[in-house]
Amino acid sequence: MLAAALLLAAHPADAPPRHAEQPPVELIDFLGRRRECAERRPPTESDPPSPYAAADRFEWYFYACPGLPREEAAHRARFAGDANALAWLDDAPEDFDLGILETTAYHGPPGAEVRRIEYSGRTRAGPWRVALDLDAHPRAAALALAFPAGPNRTIWLEHGLFPWLDATSLRVAFDPEGRDERLILDLRYGLFRGWCGRIDGEDRPEISILVPERGAEISVARGERTNCRYSDEDVPPERFLHPPR
């Protein structure tokens, strides 16, 4: 197995870079954030109207930018004798560009198609186990659940309702509530769309299943994005309790 990284100069041959040297590694994240902050700053009265002036555009700004002046002063003190570092700090924030293109090549076996996956752990009541088998039934996948304090269960997910289930996306969490603990299962299905911005690299539909530990009724919700807007709906749990006929 071999992984290789290739760095290529992004500047045209007839356009020399602004700096003879790259900035110190310790400055790169700071210079990048400083550029982002310059681009995301809230508009002033003198700015022309902008379609990007929505409030959520500036949430990142108020989280990451107020401390930049203190950081810059500290960097200038640290690199006071480094003319190259000071030249990078003297640039306009929006001009920061490393001028390199990074590509990564991978040589090795193709990724595995995971058809069955299992998780196990322990709660206050004892051990638990979750196993997802995409081939448990010709028309459905099976989620097998075992708890120390309740009955074993199987939840059936029909391929017609949830095509292209991704076993590797299964996420298991516990939500304590009173004396019992509720198991939360999240699973992605369907295809990537790509025309809407992704959150955590995901824009596929999602199914969420909440399973009380001691035998109460499960609840199921399906999340979907339509026209780049996320919505979710509850799904009657009865159709998940038996395999398709």
Backbone hydrogen bonds in HBPLUS format (Angstrom, degrees):
<---DONOR---> <-ACCEPTOR-->    atom                        ^
c    i                          cat <-CA-CA->   ^        H-A-AA   ^      H-
h    n   atom  resd res      DA  || num        DHA   H-A  angle D-A-AA Bond
n    s   type  num  typ     dist DA aas  dist angle  dist       angle   num
A0002-LEU N   A0107-HIS O   3.03 MM 105  5.24 167.4  2.04 152.5 156.4     1
A0107-HIS N   A0002-LEU O   2.97 MM 105  5.24 158.6  2.02 165.0 168.2     2
A0004-ALA N   A0105-ALA O   3.06 MM 101  5.34 167.4  2.07 152.9 156.5     3
A0105-ALA N   A0004-ALA O   2.96 MM 101  5.34 166.2  1.98 156.7 161.3     4
A0006-LEU N   A0103-THR O   3.04 MM  97  5.47 165.6  2.06 155.4 159.7     5
A0103-THR N   A0006-LEU O   3.17 MM  97  5.47 161.5  2.21 151.6 157.4     6
A0008-LEU N   A0101-LEU O   3.08 MM  93  5.25 161.9  2.12 145.5 151.3     7
A0101-LEU N   A0008-LEU O   2.93 MM  93  5.25 152.4  2.01 150.9 159.4     8
A0010-ALA N   A0099-GLY O   3.10 MM  89  5.19 173.4  2.10 129.6 127.8     9
A0015-ALA N   A0012-PRO O   3.06 MM   3  5.28 165.1  2.08 113.9 116.6    10
A0027-LEU N   A0024-PRO O   2.89 MM   3  5.53 162.1  1.92 121.6 127.6    11
A0028-ILE N   A0025-VAL O   3.22 MM   3  5.53 151.5  2.30 109.7 117.2    12
A0031-LEU N   A0027-LEU O   2.85 MM   4  6.02 169.4  1.86 166.4 169.2    13
A0032-GLY N   A0028-ILE O   2.91 MM   4  6.11 156.4  1.97 153.0 160.1    14
A0033-ARG N   A0029-ASP O   2.92 MM   4  6.12 164.9  1.94 152.3 155.9    15
A0034-ARG N   A0030-PHE O   2.84 MM   4  6.03 154.5  1.91 150.1 158.2    16
A0035-ARG N   A0031-LEU O   3.06 MM   4  6.27 149.7  2.16 140.6 147.6    17
A0036-GLU N   A0032-GLY O   3.02 MM   4  6.34 162.8  2.05 149.8 154.5    18
A0037-CYS N   A0033-ARG O   2.79 MM   4  6.01 158.2  1.84 152.1 158.1    19
A0038-ALA N   A0034-ARG O   3.06 MM   4  6.26 149.5  2.16 139.7 147.4    20
A0039-GLU N   A0035-ARG O   3.06 MM   4  6.37 148.4  2.16 147.9 156.5    21
A0040-ARG N   A0036-GLU O   2.88 MM   4  6.04 139.9  2.04 146.9 158.5    22
A0047-ASP N   A0044-THR O   3.07 MM   3  5.41 157.1  2.13 109.9 117.0    23
A0053-ALA N   A0050-SER O   3.37 MM   3  5.55 154.9  2.44 114.9 113.6    24
A0057-ARG N   A0054-ALA O   3.01 MM   3  5.53 146.7  2.13 111.8 121.6    25
A0058-PHE N   A0055-ALA O   3.03 MM   3  5.66 150.2  2.12 115.9 123.4    26
A0059-GLU N   A0056-ASP O   3.40 MM   3  5.16 158.9  2.44  95.5 101.5    27
A0062-PHE N   A0058-PHE O   3.12 MM   4  6.46 161.9  2.15 158.2 158.2    28
A0063-TYR N   A0059-GLU O   3.24 MM   4  6.44 134.6  2.45 139.3 151.4    29
A0063-TYR N   A0060-TRP O   3.16 MM   3  5.12 131.7  2.41  94.8 108.2    30
A0064-ALA N   A0060-TRP O   2.93 MM   4  6.05 161.4  1.97 159.1 162.6    31
A0065-CYS N   A0061-TYR O   2.93 MM   4  5.36 151.8  2.01 154.0 156.0    32
A0068-LEU N   A0065-CYS O   3.06 MM   3  5.54 172.4  2.06 127.1 128.8    33
A0071-GLU N   A0067-GLY O   3.17 MM   4  6.45 160.5  2.21 153.0 159.0    34
A0072-GLU N   A0068-LEU O   2.83 MM   4  6.04 161.7  1.87 161.6 166.3    35
A0073-ALA N   A0069-PRO O   3.01 MM   4  6.23 160.6  2.05 147.2 152.0    36
A0074-ALA N   A0070-ARG O   3.07 MM   4  6.30 156.5  2.13 146.6 152.8    37
A0075-HIS N   A0071-GLU O   2.92 MM   4  6.23 156.3  1.98 151.5 158.1    38
A0076-ARG N   A0072-GLU O   2.88 MM   4  6.12 159.4  1.92 154.1 159.6    39
A0077-ALA N   A0073-ALA O   3.05 MM   4  6.25 150.9  2.13 144.0 151.5    40
A0078-ARG N   A0074-ALA O   2.96 MM   4  6.18 156.2  2.02 145.6 152.5    41
A0079-PHE N   A0075-HIS O   2.87 MM   4  6.00 161.1  1.91 154.2 158.4    42
A0082-ASP N   A0079-PHE O   2.99 MM   3  5.13 168.9  2.00 116.8 119.0    43
A0086-LEU N   A0082-ASP O   3.03 MM   4  6.29 166.1  2.05 159.1 163.2    44
A0087-ALA N   A0083-ALA O   2.97 MM   4  6.10 145.5  2.09 140.7 149.8    45
A0088-TRP N   A0084-ASN O   3.17 MM   4  6.54 153.1  2.25 148.5 154.5    46
A0089-LEU N   A0085-ALA O   3.03 MM   4  6.36 155.8  2.09 148.0 155.2    47
A0090-ASP N   A0086-LEU O   2.85 MM   4  6.01 137.1  2.04 141.8 153.3    48
A0091-ASP N   A0088-TRP O   3.28 MM   3  5.38 149.3  2.38  99.5 108.2    49
A0095-ASP N   A0092-ALA O   2.87 MM   3  5.41 159.4  1.92 121.6 128.7    50
A0096-PHE N   A0093-PRO O   3.33 MM   3  5.91 171.8  2.34 118.7 120.4    51
A0134-LEU N   A0115-ARG O   2.88 MM  19  5.33 171.2  1.88 171.2 172.0    52
A0117-ILE N   A0132-LEU O   2.96 MM  15  5.36 153.5  2.03 146.5 155.2    53
A0132-LEU N   A0117-ILE O   2.81 MM  15  5.36 166.2  1.83 166.3 170.3    54
A0119-TYR N   A0130-VAL O   2.73 MM  11  5.16 163.7  1.75 158.7 164.6    55
A0130-VAL N   A0119-TYR O   2.81 MM  11  5.16 166.7  1.83 153.9 155.2    56
A0121-GLY N   A0128-TRP O   3.12 MM   7  5.46 157.5  2.17 139.9 142.3    57
A0128-TRP N   A0121-GLY O   2.92 MM   7  5.46 155.0  1.98 134.3 137.3    58
A0123-THR N   A0126-GLY O   2.79 MM   3  5.19 168.8  1.80 149.3 146.3    59
A0126-GLY N   A0123-THR O   3.19 MM   3  5.19 140.6  2.36  97.1 107.9    60
A0129-ARG N   A0146-ALA O   2.99 MM  17  5.15 147.8  2.10 144.5 148.6    61
A0146-ALA N   A0129-ARG O   2.96 MM  17  5.15 152.7  2.03 153.4 154.9    62
A0131-ALA N   A0144-ALA O   2.94 MM  13  5.13 156.5  2.00 146.3 153.2    63
A0144-ALA N   A0131-ALA O   2.79 MM  13  5.13 162.9  1.82 159.5 159.1    64
A0133-ASP N   A0142-ALA O   2.90 MM   9  5.29 162.4  1.93 153.2 159.1    65
A0142-ALA N   A0133-ASP O   2.95 MM   9  5.29 161.4  1.99 142.4 146.6    66
A0140-ALA N   A0137-HIS O   3.30 MM   3  5.07 161.3  2.34 101.3 106.7    67
A0159-HIS N   A0139-ARG O   2.97 MM  20  5.70 163.1  2.00 130.3 135.6    68
A0141-ALA N   A0157-LEU O   2.87 MM  16  5.10 162.0  1.91 141.9 141.3    69
A0157-LEU N   A0141-ALA O   2.88 MM  16  5.10 167.0  1.90 146.4 150.8    70
A0143-LEU N   A0155-ILE O   2.80 MM  12  4.96 160.0  1.84 148.8 155.4    71
A0155-ILE N   A0143-LEU O   2.83 MM  12  4.96 160.1  1.87 140.0 145.6    72
A0145-LEU N   A0153-ARG O   2.78 MM   8  5.15 171.8  1.79 155.5 157.2    73
A0153-ARG N   A0145-LEU O   2.92 MM   8  5.15 159.1  1.97 143.1 150.0    74
A0156-TRP N   A0240-PHE O   2.72 MM  84  4.78 168.5  1.74 140.0 143.1    75
A0161-LEU N   A0158-GLU O   3.12 MM   3  5.40 130.5  2.37 102.8 114.8    76
A0162-PHE N   A0158-GLU O   2.91 MM   4  6.12 159.2  1.95 154.2 161.1    77
A0190-GLY N   A0163-PRO O   2.78 MM  27  5.50 153.6  1.84 152.5 157.2    78
A0166-ASP N   A0188-ARG O   3.04 MM  22  5.76 164.7  2.06 160.5 155.7    79
A0169-SER N   A0166-ASP O   3.02 MM   3  5.51 156.3  2.08 113.0 120.5    80
A0170-LEU N   A0167-ALA O   3.20 MM   3  5.70 169.0  2.22 116.3 119.6    81
A0171-ARG N   A0186-ASP O   2.90 MM  15  5.14 155.6  1.96 150.2 155.6    82
A0186-ASP N   A0171-ARG O   3.04 MM  15  5.14 161.0  2.08 145.6 151.3    83
A0173-ALA N   A0184-ILE O   2.95 MM  11  5.07 149.2  2.04 148.2 154.4    84
A0184-ILE N   A0173-ALA O   2.70 MM  11  5.07 172.0  1.71 157.8 156.4    85
A0175-ASP N   A0182-ARG O   2.76 MM   7  5.09 162.8  1.79 152.4 158.5    86
A0182-ARG N   A0175-ASP O   3.17 MM   7  5.09 165.8  2.19 124.1 127.5    87
A0177-GLU N   A0180-ASP O   3.18 MM   3  5.79 167.6  2.19 152.9 153.8    88
A0213-GLU N   A0181-GLU O   3.11 MM  32  5.68 132.7  2.34 141.5 153.6    89
A0183-LEU N   A0211-VAL O   2.84 MM  28  5.00 159.8  1.88 149.5 142.8    90
A0211-VAL N   A0183-LEU O   2.77 MM  28  5.00 168.3  1.78 153.8 158.0    91
A0185-LEU N   A0209-ILE O   2.85 MM  24  5.07 164.4  1.88 152.1 157.4    92
A0209-ILE N   A0185-LEU O   2.82 MM  24  5.07 160.4  1.85 149.8 156.6    93
A0187-LEU N   A0207-ILE O   2.95 MM  20  5.35 149.1  2.05 151.9 160.9    94
A0207-ILE N   A0187-LEU O   2.85 MM  20  5.35 166.1  1.87 158.9 163.3    95
A0189-TYR N   A0205-PRO O   3.22 MM  16  5.79 158.8  2.27 141.6 143.5    96
A0199-ILE N   A0202-GLU O   3.36 MM   3  5.47 155.6  2.42 146.9 140.5    97
A0202-GLU N   A0199-ILE O   3.05 MM   3  5.47 161.6  2.08 113.0 118.9    98
A0206-GLU N   A0223-GLY O   3.01 MM  17  5.00 159.7  2.05 134.8 140.5    99
A0223-GLY N   A0206-GLU O   2.70 MM  17  5.00 170.0  1.71 158.4 161.4   100
A0208-SER N   A0221-ALA O   2.84 MM  13  5.22 168.7  1.85 157.1 160.3   101
A0221-ALA N   A0208-SER O   2.88 MM  13  5.22 157.5  1.93 153.6 159.8   102
A0210-LEU N   A0219-SER O   2.87 MM   9  5.25 168.0  1.88 157.0 161.1   103
A0219-SER N   A0210-LEU O   3.05 MM   9  5.25 154.3  2.12 144.5 152.1   104
A0235-VAL N   A0220-VAL O   2.88 MM  15  5.42 167.1  1.90 142.5 143.2   105
A0222-ARG N   A0233-GLU O   2.84 MM  11  5.46 162.2  1.87 157.4 160.8   106
A0233-GLU N   A0222-ARG O   2.97 MM  11  5.46 151.9  2.05 141.8 149.3   107
A0224-GLU N   A0231-SER O   2.79 MM   7  5.50 167.3  1.80 169.7 173.5   108
A0231-SER N   A0224-GLU O   2.82 MM   7  5.50 157.7  1.87 165.3 172.2   109
A0226-THR N   A0229-ARG O   2.93 MM   3  5.33 154.2  1.99 152.3 148.1   110
A0229-ARG N   A0226-THR O   2.97 MM   3  5.33 159.1  2.02 113.2 120.0   111
A0240-PHE N   A0237-PRO O   2.98 MM   3  5.55 165.1  2.00 121.7 126.5   112
A0241-LEU N   A0238-GLU O   3.36 MM   3  5.65 170.2  2.37 112.1 115.0   113
